[in-house]
Amino acid sequence: MYRSHTNGELRASHIGQEVTLAGWVQKSRDLGGMTFVDLRDRYGITQLAFNLEENSELCMQARKLGREFVIQAKGLVIERSSKNANLPTGEIEIQVSQLTLLNAAKTPPFTIEDETDGGEELRAQYRYLDLRRNPVQQKLRLRNHVALETRKYLDSKGFLDVETPYLIKSTPEGARDFVVPSRMNQGEFYALPQSPQTFKQLLMVSGFDRYYQIVKCFRDEDLRADRQPEFTQIDCEMAFVEQEDILNMFEGLIKHLFQTVRGITFEGSFPRMTYAEAMATYGSDKPDIRFEMKFTDLKALSSGKDFPVFDKAEAVIGIAVPGASEYTRKQLDEITEWVKRPQIGALGLVYVKCNSDGTFKSSVDKFYDETALKSWAEATGAKAGDLIFVLSGELDKTRKQMNELRLRMGTELGLRKPDEFKPLWVLDFPLLEWDEEHGRYHAMHHPFTSPKPEDFNLIDSEPGKVRANAYDLAMNGVELGGGSIRIHDRALQSRMFELLGFTPEQAQEQFGFLLNAFEYGAPPHGGLAFGLDRLVATMGGSDSIRDYIAFPKNNSGRDVMIDAPSVIDEAQLKELGIKL
């Protein structure tokens, strides 16, 4: 055996035992008569001690060890004279009697420390070295724990883990597909699944009434901090259920995960909010409810004062920012420029300072007197010492812009605490959204989402007003997951495809396998999928999912460590029947 114990295992109770350790050299210290080496593995660090007087040859051998050398050390566990309270193994050290070099190492391009000197691109290039760092390993341990507890919970509830194919048919489900050429069927292509959606529905038709899978999904989308071209879902489906059954089941899963993994207990049921209320109150379908700053409609209070910016606007929305009246003119100008950036798109920003003496100072004093500004403060709930921000314009755009500003202010003021978790169910999404560019409807979630039964009568006359039997779970401004009750009737599914612009022939060509299955006794069913990467990152208090993925892609969709994607040679293209 290369080791009898790990480097995080030994304690004072092991003093007097002969042990064998193996790992990487974290660092060494030459103190003249003594040389100390910190030996590291993923379990921790143990100090090795070499005495020049007792064994000069061994001590000189230790002094030649460089950072990240892989070694094996045998010796006696002894009490450490200078104890380190910051290390679990800090009460002991190993009096080494035998040292074996297992592999030398080049000097790494950055320090393998908790606080490293390596930049993000450099660490991505040498990801296998970055993965040795304790903070990154902790994140992957958290991911492992969440996945393990997910399996335990779902197994206890009677769910079966069923694998579905990765090489499937390309179907229009929203994002672009990654496609795979077929050598045996030249000119034809597989697609990598954006989700196992149709397969899990087919499993419900097959009688597997509780399915789950922790599964890779693939979407060819523009990337950002919480999006990767390949990501992992906790994918679930249930038969003979209504929306309430699914919400209760998976609220239970989230409670179980936070209790077992983070030791956090959520009391009572998660709050619920309709999509319409979420957009009107927060401008987002995944609102961060750790802090207030709710939207207030100021259109009526701001109109008729000869301020054309507000008079001509479809919407005038204000928020009260607590304790921010001391912001300087320079700070306010910077925020104004920030909301005018193309990424936000506002035309400008109006502010009102609610002074401690009860007076008001605004950027529109020319148009609005103290009485008007006081009415704004009363409407938004602003108090002395607060700041009111106001944006105006088209309703949907202004809501989205104010959402971005609200999140920025929440971050600046320390209101978005990473160790505070506020879940929220968002319900009753629109079934369809109108695409101006193509002049037709798109499914807001996917084509298999069922309308709410009470809105069936609107499908032909006012399809834009039909609500979906759909739900998302948001937490801290992140969509952790979502799902819906599915359509299980062929006639209704065919009507849905018709609304989305499919001809009967196109629907049969793309989804005939599912439509045909519905004719053989499809049960009512529904499901939900959580983004495992997002869930774990949120539980870890992070905005980015990359460190919770062992080998992530960068913003260009590249793996800079293995240099992928890459070109393939002409012979391989010819074999596939592809010419570029």
Buried (B, 14 or more C-beta within 10 A) or exposed (E): EEBBBBBBBBEEEBBEBEBBBBBBBBBBEBEEEBBBBBBBBBBBBBBBBBBBEEBEEBBEBBEEBEBBBBBBBBBBBBEBEEEEEEBBBBBBBBBBEEBEEEEEBEEBEBBBBEEBEBEEEBBBBBBEBBBBBBEBBBBBEBBEBBBEBBBEBBEEBEBEEBEBEBEBBBBBBBBEBBEBBBEEEEEEBBBBBBBBBBBBBBBBBBEBBBBBBBBBBBBBBEBEEBBBBBBBBBBBBBBEBEBEEBBEBBBEBBBBBBEBBBEBEBEEEBEEBBBBBBBBBBBBBBBBBBBEBBBBBBBEBBEEBEBEBBBEBEBBBBBBBBEBBEBEEEEBEEBBEBBBEEEBBBBBBBBBBBBEEEEBEBBBEEBBEEEBBBBBBEBBBBEEBBBBBBBBBEBEBBBBBBBBBBBBBBBBBEBBEEEEBBBBBBBBBBBBEEEEEEEEBBBBBBBBBBBBEEBEEBBEEEBEEBBBBBBBBBBBBBBBBBBBBBBBEBEBBBBBBEBBBBEEEEBBEBBEEBBEBBEEEBEBBBBBBBBBBBBBBBBBEBBBBBBBBEEBBBEEBBBBBEEEEEEEEEEEBEEBEBEE
